[in-house]
Amino acid sequence: MTRKEHIEQQVEATLSSLNGISRAEPAPFFHTRLMASMEAGRLTATDQFARMISRPAFAITMALVFLLLNGVILVGLLRSRQGNTVEDPAQSLAYEYTHSTPNNTFYANNPEHP
């Protein structure tokens, strides 16, 4: 058998395998389900918002914003604490004096009698 005859036999076999083919048809109620899914595709405002915040780019951006805000707040707190560590010696002495004296002083225990 020559090469040309072999090719012709293959072509005939291929064409004969196509004899029983019929037109493809969709599954039952395909059109109804398609129309229902297309109508459901109209998103409400809540659905659009949920779709937007569920995207990775939005989530990563929000996480970075929160981390940046936390850093700014922490830096501000650390600076305010550093500013409070420097005290006036007179104020610290007055604070110690007023808070170190007991409530029961000599005069409170020995009131004057008229």
Order of alpha helices (4+ residues) and beta strands (2+ residues): alpha-alpha-alpha-alpha-alpha-alpha
